[in-house]
Amino acid sequence: MSSKDMSSKDADRRTPTALVVGASRGLGHAMAAEFLGRGWNVIGTVRNTTARTPLHDLADRSGGRVRVEHLDINEPAQSASLRERLAPHELDVLFVNAGTTNNEQTPIGAVPTADFVEVMVTNALSPMRVIETLEDLVSPTGLIGAMSSGQGSITNNTTGMREVYRGSKAALNMFLRGFAARQAQQSGTAERAFVLMAPGWVRTELGGPDAPFTIEETVPRVVDVLLSRLGRPGLAYLDRWGETVPW
């Protein structure tokens, strides 16, 4: 192959794009930075339209390779608006990072209805609404993922506690499994990759200061796992080492 042919081939290569939903701080922001560092273009969403976030700082340093978008996942109309704004783009990764919790000590029978609804909507229903709205922007050979948790494993729940949070992540797992099954039936193939990620107990605002793992040591492994699933059809529920988590 001539150098001219090689240059033409290189010019035709498209820089891959990752959309990280919920990237203003914590794990989501770190994932956006990790994708950027690996040569990807990144679109990250923030919920607050007025506050400056670490994602904005990352965008300022990115040379135009990080785009900040507004999205409150609990407002379905905002997902539709985001879909319209991103229509010209093809995504290689769509990853929804969302999570909230209630008092982990409260047993399920004592949880106020409002707390139950907030956690279930934020952690399970809203991520799936976003995925359903944006999935057609993702390349057929791309990946759709969501931030689950090892605490969403029914098999591994031997201690109780955090019962609404656990239930919301188990629900997310079930919903994405159903979505992946519908996708395969509608297309007649299972060519798209799906990942439910269980990153471990990480020191974030949600995880708290006692968590054993830092963001810096966790996120590169999480992104490694996601990228390892590109081009591998079907749904996987994986931890940060790429090991399967029991449902």
C-alpha positions, 0 to 999 in steps of 0.5 A, spaced: 500 500 500 502 506 498 503 512 503 498 516 499 493 510 500 495 509 507 493 517 508 487 516 505 485 510 509 487 514 515 483 520 513 477 516 513 477 513 520 472 516 524 474 518 531 469 514 536 464 518 540 462 516 547 455 519 550 456 519 558 449 521 561 450 523 568 458 526 567 458 532 571 462 529 577 464 522 580 464 516 576 461 519 570 466 525 570 472 520 570 469 516 565 468 522 560 476 524 562 478 516 561 474 516 554 477 523 552 484 520 554 484 514 550 482 518 543 475 518 543 470 524 542 465 525 548 458 528 550 457 528 557 450 531 560 449 535 566 443 536 570 444 543 572 444 548 567 447 554 571 452 551 576 459 550 573 462 542 574 468 538 573 465 536 566 465 544 564 473 544 566 474 538 562 471 541 556 475 547 556 481 543 556 479 538 551 480 542 544 473 541 542 473 534 543 468 534 549 461 537 549 457 538 555 449 537 554 443 538 559 439 533 561 435 531 567 433 524 566 427 524 570 424 529 565 422 525 559 421 531 555 429 533 556 431 526 553 427 527 547 430 534 546 437 531 547 435 526 541 434 532 537 440 535 538 444 529 537 441 527 531 447 528 526 451 524 531 453 516 531 455 514 538 459 508 539 458 508 546 451 510 550 453 509 557 447 511 563 450 513 569 445 514 574 444 513 582 441 515 588 439 512 595 435 513 601 437 511 608 440 504 608 438 502 615 431 503 613 427 496 612 423 496 606 417 496 610 418 502 613 420 506 607 416 512 605 413 512 599 416 518 596 423 515 597 421 509 594 418 512 588 424 517 587 430 511 588 426 507 583 425 512 578 432 515 578 435 508 578 431 504 574 425 507 570 429 514 568 435 510 565 431 506 561 427 512 558 434 515 556 436 508 553 429 507 549 430 514 546 437 515 544 438 507 542 437 509 535 443 514 535 448 508 537 451 504 531 449 497 530 456 495 532 456 499 538 455 498 546 449 501 550 451 500 558 448 502 564 451 503 571 448 498 575 451 495 582 453 488 585 448 490 590 443 489 584 445 481 585 439 477 588 444 471 589 449 475 592 444 479 597 446 475 604 446 481 608 440 486 607 440 493 608 440 498 602 434 495 600 430 500 596 437 501 592 438 494 591 431 493 589 432 499 584 438 496 581 435 489 580 430 492 577 434 496 572 438 489 570 431 486 569 429 492 564 435 492 560 435 485 559 428 485 557 430 491 552 436 487 549 431 481 548 426 486 544 432 489 540 434 482 538 427 480 536 426 486 532 432 486 528 433 478 528 440 478 530 443 480 537 449 484 534 449 490 539 453 489 545 449 491 552 453 492 559 450 492 566 456 495 570 458 493 577 464 498 579 464 496 586 464 500 592 467 506 590 469 513 594 464 518 591 458 522 594 454 516 593 459 511 596 461 515 601 468 516 605 469 509 607 468 505 600 475 501 599 476 503 592 478 510 589 475 513 582 482 513 580 483 506 580 476 504 578 474 508 572 480 505 567 478 498 569 471 500 568 472 503 561 477 497 559 471 492 560 466 496 556 471 497 550 472 489 551 465 488 549 464 492 543 463 488 537 461 482 542 453 481 542 448 480 547 448 483 555 453 482 560 452 483 567 460 485 569 464 487 575 470 492 574 475 485 572 470 483 567 467 477 571 460 476 570 456 478 576 450 473 578 443 475 577 
